[in-house]
Amino acid sequence: MKKLITGLIFSVAAIGICSSSFAASDEAKAAYKMAENSADNDYKVASAKCDALAGNAKDVCVEEAKLARTRVKADAKAKYENTPKAYTKAMIDVADAEYAVAKEKCDDKAGNDKDVCNKEAKAIKETSIANAKAGKKVADARSDAAKTKNDADYNVAIEKCEGLAGPSKEACVASAKAQYGK
């Protein structure tokens, strides 16, 4: 127990010594972990409520609890990573969980109604995944366009500096590099 407390004290001291540049990253990670823990706790509560149900109603309840957990966790991870790929993965994970709920709801039906219900659920899932992937492509294209524009503007600024000489040219080039992140 003393080793644990000593370890915790050293951990807290080490965190206090860390530079402030890591503070934002640590805060984001802490928020992400907190959201994950909250999602897990909410899932346990919702899942426990499902125990009072029976049959397919219980299965649907459990899948809805999983969906809620998936939404929170996927959103938290996407915000933490903050990349188009992470947001796309989050949307796909949610689409998969929504599909599981829809399929479970279809189990209450029989015959052709069940077949139609399953096909509709699959179509909605595939549409959601296609939209997520299209959104990533749009985000990637915008990012590429912004980089291309920045590079072109930098080249124009450097070209303007070519007409100068000496310290004026050096100041112009330094200014262009600073402005365009080069």
N, C-alpha and C positions, 0 to 999 in steps of 0.2 A: 504494500500500500504506500509506504514511504517513497519507494522508487517511482510509483505512478505519480504521486504528488510532485516530487522533485522534477520528473520529466515534464509535467504540465507547467510548472513554474518556468523551467528553461524554455519551453515552447512559447509561452507568453512573452518572456523576455526577448526571445529571438524575433518574434513578430513585431515587438515594439522597436527593435533596432532596424528592421527592414526599411528601405528607402520608401518615400512616398510614391514613387513611380509604380511600385507594386501594389499600393493600397487599392487603386481602382480595380486592378485585376483580382485582388483578394476579395474585394467587396462583391464583384460580379460572380466569382466562384462561390462565395458564401450564399448569395441570393439563389444561385442555381441549386446548390445542395439543399437549401431550405425549401425550395419549391419541390424538389424530388421527395424530401422527407414528408412534406405536407401531402403530396399526392399519394404516397404510400399509406400514410395514416388515414386519409380520407377513403382510400380503397378498402382498408381493413374495416372501417365503420360501415361503409356501404355494403360490403360483402357480408358482414355479420347480419345486416338487416335482411339480406336475401335468404338467410337460413330459415326464416319463418315461412318462406314460400315452398312450394313443391312443384315437381315436374318441370315443364318447359318454362313456366313463369319464373322459376328460380334460375334456370339457365340464362334467360333473357336478362334478369336482374344482375347476375354476375357479369355478363358481357357488357352491360351498361356501366357497371362499376369499373371494369377494365378500360372501357372507352374513356371515361372521365379521367382516370389515372394517366392514360396514354396522352390525352390532350394536354394536361398540365406538364407532364414530363417532357414531351416533345417540344412544346412552346418554350419551356425554360431552357432546354438544351440549345434550341435554335437561337434564342436571344443571347445566350452565353457565348456560343461560337460565332454568331453574327456573320454568317457566310451564306451565299445563295444555296450552296450545297446543303447546309444544315437546315435551312428553311424548307427546301424541297423534301429532304428526308422526313422532317416533321410532318409535312402535309401528307406524305405517303403513309407514314405510320398511323396517322389519324384515319386515313381512308381505309386502311386494313382493319383497324378496330371497328370502324363504322360498318364495314362489310360483315364482320363477325356478328355484330348485333343484328343486322338485317337478316343474315342467314338464320340466326337463332329464332327470330320472329317468324320466319317462313316455316319453321318446323311445326307451327300450330296449324298449318294448312295441309291440304291433301290433294293428290292428283294433279290436274293441270294448273290449278291455282297455286300450288306449291312450286311447280316448275316455273311458272311465270314470275312468281315472287323472287325465286332464286336468280333468274335471268336479269330481272330489274336490279336486284342488289349488285350483281356482278357488273352490270352496265354502269351503274352509278360509281362503283369503285374504279373501274377503268377510266371513266371520265375524270374523276378527281385526280387520279395519278397522271393522266395526260395533261391536265391543267397545271399540276404542280411542276411537271417537267418543262412545260412551255414557259411558265413563269421564271424558271431558272435560266432558260435560254434567253429570255428577254433581259433579265438582270445581267447576264454575262455580256450580252450585246451592248447594253448601256455602259457597262464598265469598260469594254473595249473601245467604244466610241469616245468616252471621256478621256481615256489614255491617249488615243490618237489625236484628239483635239489639243490636249496638253502638250504633246510632243511637237505638234505643228506650231503652236503658239510660242513654244520655247525656241524653235528654229527661226521663227520670224524675229524674235527679240535678239537672238545672237547675231542674226544678219544685220540688224540695225546697229549693233555694236561695232561691226566691221568698219564702219565709216569713221570711227573715232580712233584716237591714238593715245598711247601712254597710260597715265593713271585714270583718265576718263574711260578708256576702253576697259581697263581692268575692273573699274567700279560698275560699269554697265554689264559686263559679263557676270560679275558676282551677284548683281541685282537680279539678273535673269535666272541664274541658277537658284537663288533663294526663292524667287517668285514661283518657279515651276517645279521645285523639288528635285533638282538635279544635283 
